[in-house]
Structure formats: structure tokens, C-alpha cells
């Protein structure tokens, strides 16, 4: 479900110091710094989502009323949370040939609606679910060698988030299929379990959505900090 509504989050904050981690967590706010390996994927994703938000607003009202601090809400499917993404800033930065020093994403537990949204629709659900997949695949392929080198004993020794990322990557690239070997060990992530016995009657990509995938990518990047 996609919603548009005002918030107090802005991208106009002081530049972070050089000794900060690539992703800082303050409560449920994620600050993705420019030196993060996840920065390119998230920035590109936000540009695409802002473009959709502008198009929706223009079609519905005949003008764009977004101002700095407005956000786009995506509800996760498996995880019990919703994610606020900035809907103003990414395109403006690209138009001036700059990239932000950091991006900030807010995560709110539960799916309760805290305000009456101006626009609410589930018509973009398939789009939102699909658009996240190539960014996860890109991020996984770019960084998998570091995981392979640190955990040479096999995939089942990887951090849970990276095992789930492996599964989503496989399903994205192989027509929804995760496992090629029926004896492969299952993957576990946040009490989510998926094994070769679940296929083909279950499809992992129908059990999660774009919100879950974004949270997974943030966790994967945090796991990778020590590589």
C-alpha cells in the first residue's frame, strides 16, 4: 500500500562525521551514508519512487504539492512494520548534479495508520514489490565475495540476512525458484523459515514484499560492516 502524507523527516541535516558507520540506527531511523555500499541502490530506488509519487499527485490533483519533509509509506508484508521514505529530495538532487551526503529512512512498528492519508491505494503493490528486486540482486552480487571469503564453510554459516538475501536473489533470477538441491539446508530470517520442501507449492516472493526486502537489505549492510 502506498500513501502520501507529511512528516518531520528532512534531508537537510548537518553532514555526518567521518567516523560514523555507513548505516546509523537511532531508534528506528536508518541513516544511510554516502560511503555505504547500499547507497547507490537506495538513492536510485528513491529517485524512481519519487517519480511515481509526482506522477500520482499530478494525475489526482493537476499539480504537485509535495514539500521538503513529505514521505512515502510502504507497509511490509511479513514483518509487522511500515517504512517512511522521503518523497522530496532525490530528484531535486539529481537535477543539480549532486548526490546527498546521506539518506534517512524511518521504520515504524505495526501497520496502524497514524494519520488520515491524503491518498491511499493498493494498486501499486505489484509495482512496489517488483521494483525492489533488481536492487537487492545488484547489492547481493556486488558484495557476495566478501561474504564468501569470510564464511568459506558454506551458505548455511552466513548471517541470516545474507541467507535470506541469497534466497530472494535466486528466486528473482530463476523464475521464483530458490533451491536447486532438495538436500539443501533451509534459510531462517526473523522467524521466517523456507526450505526445499516448501517448493514448488510455496513461492518465497509471494511471502514477502518490497518493504520486507528493503529491511532485509539494511540488515545485510549492517552484517557486512565488519568484512
Secondary structure, 3 states (H helix, E strand, C coil): CEEEECCCCCCCCCCCCCCCCCEEEECCEEEEECCCCCHHHHHHHHHHHHHHHHHHHHHHHCCCCCCCCCEEEEECCCCCEEEEEECCCHHHHHHCCCCCCEEEEEEEECCCCCCCCCEEECCCHHHHHHHHHHHHHHHHHHHHHHHHHHCCCCHHHCCHHHHHHHHHHHHHHCCCCCCCCCCCCCEEECCEEECHHHCCCCCHHHCCCHHHHHHHHHHHHHHHCCC
